[in-house]
Amino acid sequence: MDSYVVRIYRRPGRKSRVMIGTVEVAGTEKKMVFSNIEELGEILRRRKYPEEPKRPPVSG
């Protein structure tokens, strides 16, 4: 079973349905970003982390 660290960021004053964040494969430095709940679900359903994410990595 894979383990993930999911960080969700919301800005006050913005629409409550606007959600962005990162998903990190636990124990690695591999990160992917998402900009809505559908993208988050797609990332979590994947069995194998892609070698090259669709979006640029997030530094932090």
Distance bins in CASP14 RR format, pairs under 12 A and 6 or more apart:
PFRMAT RR
TARGET T0000
AUTHOR 0000-0000-0000
RMODE 2
METHOD distances of the structure
MODEL  1
1 26 0 0 0 0 0 1 0 0 0 0 0
1 44 0 0 0 0 0 1 0 0 0 0 0
1 47 0 0 0 0 0 1 0 0 0 0 0
2 23 0 0 0 0 0 1 0 0 0 0 0
2 24 0 0 0 0 0 1 0 0 0 0 0
2 25 1 0 0 1 0 0 0 0 0 0 0
2 26 1 0 0 1 0 0 0 0 0 0 0
2 27 0 0 0 0 0 1 0 0 0 0 0
2 28 0 0 0 0 0 1 0 0 0 0 0
2 30 0 0 0 0 0 1 0 0 0 0 0
2 43 0 0 0 0 0 1 0 0 0 0 0
2 44 0 0 0 0 1 0 0 0 0 0 0
2 45 0 0 0 0 0 1 0 0 0 0 0
2 46 0 0 0 0 1 0 0 0 0 0 0
2 47 1 0 0 1 0 0 0 0 0 0 0
2 48 0 0 0 0 1 0 0 0 0 0 0
2 49 1 0 0 1 0 0 0 0 0 0 0
3 23 0 0 0 0 0 1 0 0 0 0 0
3 24 0 0 0 0 1 0 0 0 0 0 0
3 25 1 0 0 1 0 0 0 0 0 0 0
3 26 1 1 0 0 0 0 0 0 0 0 0
3 27 1 0 0 1 0 0 0 0 0 0 0
3 28 0 0 0 0 0 1 0 0 0 0 0
3 44 0 0 0 0 0 1 0 0 0 0 0
3 49 0 0 0 0 0 1 0 0 0 0 0
4 21 0 0 0 0 0 1 0 0 0 0 0
4 22 0 0 0 0 1 0 0 0 0 0 0
4 23 1 0 1 0 0 0 0 0 0 0 0
4 24 1 0 0 1 0 0 0 0 0 0 0
4 25 1 0 0 1 0 0 0 0 0 0 0
4 26 1 0 0 1 0 0 0 0 0 0 0
4 27 0 0 0 0 1 0 0 0 0 0 0
4 28 0 0 0 0 0 1 0 0 0 0 0
4 30 0 0 0 0 0 1 0 0 0 0 0
4 31 0 0 0 0 0 1 0 0 0 0 0
4 32 0 0 0 0 1 0 0 0 0 0 0
4 34 0 0 0 0 0 1 0 0 0 0 0
4 40 0 0 0 0 0 1 0 0 0 0 0
4 41 0 0 0 0 0 1 0 0 0 0 0
4 43 0 0 0 0 1 0 0 0 0 0 0
4 44 1 0 0 1 0 0 0 0 0 0 0
4 45 0 0 0 0 0 1 0 0 0 0 0
4 46 0 0 0 0 0 1 0 0 0 0 0
4 49 0 0 0 0 1 0 0 0 0 0 0
5 21 0 0 0 0 0 1 0 0 0 0 0
5 22 0 0 0 0 1 0 0 0 0 0 0
5 23 1 0 0 1 0 0 0 0 0 0 0
5 24 1 0 1 0 0 0 0 0 0 0 0
5 25 0 0 0 0 1 0 0 0 0 0 0
5 26 1 0 1 0 0 0 0 0 0 0 0
5 27 0 0 0 0 1 0 0 0 0 0 0
5 28 0 0 0 0 1 0 0 0 0 0 0
5 29 0 0 0 0 0 1 0 0 0 0 0
5 30 0 0 0 0 0 1 0 0 0 0 0
5 31 0 0 0 0 1 0 0 0 0 0 0
5 32 0 0 0 0 0 1 0 0 0 0 0
5 43 0 0 0 0 0 1 0 0 0 0 0
5 44 0 0 0 0 0 1 0 0 0 0 0
6 19 0 0 0 0 0 1 0 0 0 0 0
6 20 0 0 0 0 0 1 0 0 0 0 0
6 21 1 0 0 1 0 0 0 0 0 0 0
6 22 1 0 0 1 0 0 0 0 0 0 0
6 23 1 0 1 0 0 0 0 0 0 0 0
6 24 1 0 0 1 0 0 0 0 0 0 0
6 25 0 0 0 0 0 1 0 0 0 0 0
6 26 0 0 0 0 0 1 0 0 0 0 0
6 31 0 0 0 0 0 1 0 0 0 0 0
6 32 0 0 0 0 0 1 0 0 0 0 0
6 33 0 0 0 0 0 1 0 0 0 0 0
6 34 0 0 0 0 1 0 0 0 0 0 0
6 37 0 0 0 0 0 1 0 0 0 0 0
6 39 0 0 0 0 0 1 0 0 0 0 0
6 40 1 0 0 1 0 0 0 0 0 0 0
6 41 0 0 0 0 0 1 0 0 0 0 0
6 43 0 0 0 0 1 0 0 0 0 0 0
6 44 1 0 0 1 0 0 0 0 0 0 0
7 19 0 0 0 0 0 1 0 0 0 0 0
7 20 0 0 0 0 1 0 0 0 0 0 0
7 21 1 0 1 0 0 0 0 0 0 0 0
7 22 1 0 1 0 0 0 0 0 0 0 0
7 23 1 0 0 1 0 0 0 0 0 0 0
7 24 1 0 0 1 0 0 0 0 0 0 0
7 31 0 0 0 0 1 0 0 0 0 0 0
7 32 0 0 0 0 0 1 0 0 0 0 0
7 33 0 0 0 0 1 0 0 0 0 0 0
7 34 0 0 0 0 0 1 0 0 0 0 0
7 40 0 0 0 0 0 1 0 0 0 0 0
7 58 0 0 0 0 1 0 0 0 0 0 0
7 60 0 0 0 0 0 1 0 0 0 0 0
8 18 0 0 0 0 0 1 0 0 0 0 0
8 19 1 0 1 0 0 0 0 0 0 0 0
8 20 1 0 0 1 0 0 0 0 0 0 0
8 21 1 0 1 0 0 0 0 0 0 0 0
8 22 0 0 0 0 1 0 0 0 0 0 0
8 23 0 0 0 0 1 0 0 0 0 0 0
8 33 0 0 0 0 0 1 0 0 0 0 0
8 34 0 0 0 0 1 0 0 0 0 0 0
8 35 0 0 0 0 0 1 0 0 0 0 0
8 36 0 0 0 0 0 1 0 0 0 0 0
8 37 0 0 0 0 1 0 0 0 0 0 0
8 39 0 0 0 0 0 1 0 0 0 0 0
8 40 0 0 0 0 1 0 0 0 0 0 0
9 18 0 0 0 0 1 0 0 0 0 0 0
9 19 1 0 0 1 0 0 0 0 0 0 0
9 20 1 0 1 0 0 0 0 0 0 0 0
9 21 1 0 1 0 0 0 0 0 0 0 0
9 22 0 0 0 0 1 0 0 0 0 0 0
9 33 0 0 0 0 0 1 0 0 0 0 0
9 34 0 0 0 0 0 1 0 0 0 0 0
9 35 0 0 0 0 0 1 0 0 0 0 0
9 58 0 0 0 0 0 1 0 0 0 0 0
10 16 1 0 0 1 0 0 0 0 0 0 0
10 17 0 0 0 0 1 0 0 0 0 0 0
10 18 1 0 0 1 0 0 0 0 0 0 0
10 19 1 0 0 1 0 0 0 0 0 0 0
10 20 0 0 0 0 1 0 0 0 0 0 0
10 21 0 0 0 0 1 0 0 0 0 0 0
11 18 1 0 0 1 0 0 0 0 0 0 0
11 19 0 0 0 0 1 0 0 0 0 0 0
11 20 0 0 0 0 1 0 0 0 0 0 0
11 21 0 0 0 0 0 1 0 0 0 0 0
12 18 0 0 0 0 0 1 0 0 0 0 0
14 20 0 0 0 0 0 1 0 0 0 0 0
15 36 0 0 0 0 0 1 0 0 0 0 0
17 35 0 0 0 0 0 1 0 0 0 0 0
17 36 0 0 0 0 1 0 0 0 0 0 0
17 37 0 0 0 0 1 0 0 0 0 0 0
17 38 0 0 0 0 0 1 0 0 0 0 0
18 34 0 0 0 0 0 1 0 0 0 0 0
18 35 0 0 0 0 1 0 0 0 0 0 0
18 36 0 0 0 0 1 0 0 0 0 0 0
18 37 0 0 0 0 0 1 0 0 0 0 0
19 33 0 0 0 0 0 1 0 0 0 0 0
19 34 1 0 0 1 0 0 0 0 0 0 0
19 35 1 0 0 1 0 0 0 0 0 0 0
19 36 1 0 0 1 0 0 0 0 0 0 0
19 37 1 0 0 1 0 0 0 0 0 0 0
19 38 0 0 0 0 0 1 0 0 0 0 0
19 39 0 0 0 0 1 0 0 0 0 0 0
19 40 1 0 0 1 0 0 0 0 0 0 0
19 41 0 0 0 0 0 1 0 0 0 0 0
20 32 0 0 0 0 0 1 0 0 0 0 0
20 33 1 0 0 1 0 0 0 0 0 0 0
20 34 1 0 0 1 0 0 0 0 0 0 0
20 35 1 0 1 0 0 0 0 0 0 0 0
20 36 0 0 0 0 1 0 0 0 0 0 0
20 37 0 0 0 0 0 1 0 0 0 0 0
20 39 0 0 0 0 1 0 0 0 0 0 0
20 40 0 0 0 0 1 0 0 0 0 0 0
20 55 0 0 0 0 0 1 0 0 0 0 0
20 58 0 0 0 0 0 1 0 0 0 0 0
21 31 0 0 0 0 1 0 0 0 0 0 0
21 32 0 0 0 0 1 0 0 0 0 0 0
21 33 1 0 1 0 0 0 0 0 0 0 0
21 34 1 0 1 0 0 0 0 0 0 0 0
21 35 1 0 0 1 0 0 0 0 0 0 0
21 36 0 0 0 0 1 0 0 0 0 0 0
21 37 0 0 0 0 0 1 0 0 0 0 0
21 39 0 0 0 0 1 0 0 0 0 0 0
21 40 1 0 0 1 0 0 0 0 0 0 0
21 43 0 0 0 0 0 1 0 0 0 0 0
21 55 0 0 0 0 0 1 0 0 0 0 0
21 58 0 0 0 0 1 0 0 0 0 0 0
22 29 0 0 0 0 0 1 0 0 0 0 0
22 30 0 0 0 0 0 1 0 0 0 0 0
22 31 1 0 1 0 0 0 0 0 0 0 0
22 32 1 0 0 1 0 0 0 0 0 0 0
22 33 1 0 1 0 0 0 0 0 0 0 0
22 34 1 0 0 1 0 0 0 0 0 0 0
22 35 0 0 0 0 0 1 0 0 0 0 0
22 39 0 0 0 0 0 1 0 0 0 0 0
22 40 0 0 0 0 1 0 0 0 0 0 0
22 43 0 0 0 0 1 0 0 0 0 0 0
22 53 0 0 0 0 0 1 0 0 0 0 0
22 55 0 0 0 0 1 0 0 0 0 0 0
22 56 0 0 0 0 0 1 0 0 0 0 0
22 57 0 0 0 0 1 0 0 0 0 0 0
22 58 1 0 1 0 0 0 0 0 0 0 0
22 59 0 0 0 0 0 1 0 0 0 0 0
22 60 0 0 0 0 1 0 0 0 0 0 0
23 30 0 0 0 0 1 0 0 0 0 0 0
23 31 1 0 0 1 0 0 0 0 0 0 0
23 32 1 0 1 0 0 0 0 0 0 0 0
23 33 1 0 0 1 0 0 0 0 0 0 0
23 34 1 0 0 1 0 0 0 0 0 0 0
23 35 0 0 0 0 0 1 0 0 0 0 0
23 39 0 0 0 0 1 0 0 0 0 0 0
23 40 1 0 0 1 0 0 0 0 0 0 0
23 41 0 0 0 0 1 0 0 0 0 0 0
23 42 0 0 0 0 0 1 0 0 0 0 0
23 43 1 0 1 0 0 0 0 0 0 0 0
23 44 1 0 0 1 0 0 0 0 0 0 0
23 45 0 0 0 0 0 1 0 0 0 0 0
23 46 0 0 0 0 1 0 0 0 0 0 0
23 49 0 0 0 0 1 0 0 0 0 0 0
23 50 0 0 0 0 0 1 0 0 0 0 0
23 53 0 0 0 0 1 0 0 0 0 0 0
23 55 0 0 0 0 0 1 0 0 0 0 0
23 57 0 0 0 0 0 1 0 0 0 0 0
23 58 0 0 0 0 1 0 0 0 0 0 0
24 30 1 0 0 1 0 0 0 0 0 0 0
24 31 1 0 1 0 0 0 0 0 0 0 0
24 32 0 0 0 0 1 0 0 0 0 0 0
24 33 0 0 0 0 0 1 0 0 0 0 0
24 34 0 0 0 0 0 1 0 0 0 0 0
24 43 0 0 0 0 0 1 0 0 0 0 0
24 44 0 0 0 0 0 1 0 0 0 0 0
24 49 0 0 0 0 1 0 0 0 0 0 0
24 53 0 0 0 0 0 1 0 0 0 0 0
24 57 0 0 0 0 0 1 0 0 0 0 0
24 58 0 0 0 0 1 0 0 0 0 0 0
24 60 0 0 0 0 0 1 0 0 0 0 0
25 31 0 0 0 0 1 0 0 0 0 0 0
25 32 0 0 0 0 1 0 0 0 0 0 0
25 43 0 0 0 0 1 0 0 0 0 0 0
25 44 0 0 0 0 0 1 0 0 0 0 0
25 46 0 0 0 0 0 1 0 0 0 0 0
25 47 0 0 0 0 0 1 0 0 0 0 0
25 48 0 0 0 0 0 1 0 0 0 0 0
25 49 1 0 1 0 0 0 0 0 0 0 0
25 50 0 0 0 0 0 1 0 0 0 0 0
25 53 0 0 0 0 0 1 0 0 0 0 0
26 49 0 0 0 0 0 1 0 0 0 0 0
27 49 0 0 0 0 0 1 0 0 0 0 0
28 49 1 0 0 1 0 0 0 0 0 0 0
28 57 0 0 0 0 0 1 0 0 0 0 0
29 49 0 0 0 0 0 1 0 0 0 0 0
29 53 0 0 0 0 0 1 0 0 0 0 0
29 57 0 0 0 0 1 0 0 0 0 0 0
29 58 0 0 0 0 0 1 0 0 0 0 0
29 59 0 0 0 0 0 1 0 0 0 0 0
29 60 0 0 0 0 0 1 0 0 0 0 0
30 43 0 0 0 0 0 1 0 0 0 0 0
30 46 0 0 0 0 0 1 0 0 0 0 0
30 48 0 0 0 0 0 1 0 0 0 0 0
30 49 1 0 1 0 0 0 0 0 0 0 0
30 50 0 0 0 0 1 0 0 0 0 0 0
30 51 0 0 0 0 1 0 0 0 0 0 0
30 52 0 0 0 0 0 1 0 0 0 0 0
30 53 1 0 0 1 0 0 0 0 0 0 0
30 57 0 0 0 0 1 0 0 0 0 0 0
30 58 0 0 0 0 0 1 0 0 0 0 0
31 43 0 0 0 0 0 1 0 0 0 0 0
31 49 0 0 0 0 1 0 0 0 0 0 0
31 50 0 0 0 0 0 1 0 0 0 0 0
31 53 1 0 0 1 0 0 0 0 0 0 0
31 54 0 0 0 0 0 1 0 0 0 0 0
31 55 0 0 0 0 1 0 0 0 0 0 0
31 56 0 0 0 0 1 0 0 0 0 0 0
31 57 1 0 1 0 0 0 0 0 0 0 0
31 58 1 0 1 0 0 0 0 0 0 0 0
31 59 0 0 0 0 1 0 0 0 0 0 0
31 60 0 0 0 0 1 0 0 0 0 0 0
32 39 0 0 0 0 1 0 0 0 0 0 0
32 40 0 0 0 0 1 0 0 0 0 0 0
32 41 0 0 0 0 0 1 0 0 0 0 0
32 42 0 0 0 0 1 0 0 0 0 0 0
32 43 1 0 1 0 0 0 0 0 0 0 0
32 44 0 0 0 0 0 1 0 0 0 0 0
32 46 0 0 0 0 1 0 0 0 0 0 0
32 49 1 0 0 1 0 0 0 0 0 0 0
32 50 1 0 0 1 0 0 0 0 0 0 0
32 51 0 0 0 0 0 1 0 0 0 0 0
32 52 0 0 0 0 0 1 0 0 0 0 0
32 53 1 0 1 0 0 0 0 0 0 0 0
32 54 1 0 0 1 0 0 0 0 0 0 0
32 55 1 0 0 1 0 0 0 0 0 0 0
32 56 0 0 0 0 0 1 0 0 0 0 0
32 57 0 0 0 0 1 0 0 0 0 0 0
32 58 0 0 0 0 1 0 0 0 0 0 0
33 39 0 0 0 0 1 0 0 0 0 0 0
33 40 0 0 0 0 1 0 0 0 0 0 0
33 43 0 0 0 0 1 0 0 0 0 0 0
33 53 1 0 0 1 0 0 0 0 0 0 0
33 54 0 0 0 0 1 0 0 0 0 0 0
33 55 1 0 1 0 0 0 0 0 0 0 0
33 56 1 0 0 1 0 0 0 0 0 0 0
33 57 0 0 0 0 1 0 0 0 0 0 0
33 58 1 0 1 0 0 0 0 0 0 0 0
33 59 0 0 0 0 0 1 0 0 0 0 0
33 60 0 0 0 0 0 1 0 0 0 0 0
34 40 1 0 1 0 0 0 0 0 0 0 0
34 41 1 0 0 1 0 0 0 0 0 0 0
34 42 0 0 0 0 1 0 0 0 0 0 0
34 43 1 0 0 1 0 0 0 0 0 0 0
34 44 0 0 0 0 1 0 0 0 0 0 0
34 53 0 0 0 0 0 1 0 0 0 0 0
34 54 0 0 0 0 1 0 0 0 0 0 0
34 55 0 0 0 0 1 0 0 0 0 0 0
34 58 0 0 0 0 0 1 0 0 0 0 0
35 42 0 0 0 0 0 1 0 0 0 0 0
35 43 0 0 0 0 0 1 0 0 0 0 0
35 54 0 0 0 0 0 1 0 0 0 0 0
35 55 0 0 0 0 1 0 0 0 0 0 0
35 58 0 0 0 0 0 1 0 0 0 0 0
36 42 0 0 0 0 1 0 0 0 0 0 0
36 43 0 0 0 0 0 1 0 0 0 0 0
37 43 0 0 0 0 0 1 0 0 0 0 0
37 44 0 0 0 0 0 1 0 0 0 0 0
38 44 0 0 0 0 0 1 0 0 0 0 0
38 45 0 0 0 0 0 1 0 0 0 0 0
39 45 0 0 0 0 0 1 0 0 0 0 0
39 46 0 0 0 0 0 1 0 0 0 0 0
39 53 0 0 0 0 0 1 0 0 0 0 0
39 54 0 0 0 0 1 0 0 0 0 0 0
39 55 0 0 0 0 1 0 0 0 0 0 0
40 46 0 0 0 0 0 1 0 0 0 0 0
42 50 0 0 0 0 0 1 0 0 0 0 0
42 53 0 0 0 0 0 1 0 0 0 0 0
42 54 0 0 0 0 1 0 0 0 0 0 0
43 49 0 0 0 0 1 0 0 0 0 0 0
43 50 0 0 0 0 1 0 0 0 0 0 0
43 53 0 0 0 0 1 0 0 0 0 0 0
43 54 0 0 0 0 1 0 0 0 0 0 0
43 55 0 0 0 0 0 1 0 0 0 0 0
46 53 0 0 0 0 0 1 0 0 0 0 0
46 54 0 0 0 0 0 1 0 0 0 0 0
50 57 0 0 0 0 0 1 0 0 0 0 0
END
